[in-house]
Amino acid sequence: MSMTFQEASERVDRYISQFREGYFPPLLMLARLTEETGEVARVIAHMNGKTPKPGEDVGDLELELADLLFVMMCMANEQGLSLERGFERMMQKVETRDAERWTRKEPGPS
Ligand SMILES: [Mg+2]
């Protein structure tokens, strides 16, 4: 499976649009974003020495990051924003502003 941000956002919108409740209002969405960020933090903690509670597993970082992305897509859709355009703008920023910020790898043998 391969999809653009636009396609993923449309898929999220098709899913949410099936339900009368629709998107959560912005502050509730922000709470969900924070909740999912905490779930990412919990998995990272488990992967770095914190012992899971009894009956709790390490967790699934890939799935938790996808949960976070889902909430971000919901936020963008609810606000009528394009994550695809935002991603492009963000990459343009880091590729120009931060072009000399980090130590480049030595070119490999040719
Ligand atoms: Mg989660």
Boltz pocket constraint, residues with backbone or C-beta under 6 A from the ligand:
constraints:
  - pocket:
      binder: B
      contacts: [[A, 36], [A, 39], [A, 63], [A, 64], [A, 67], [A, 68]]
      max_distance: 6.0
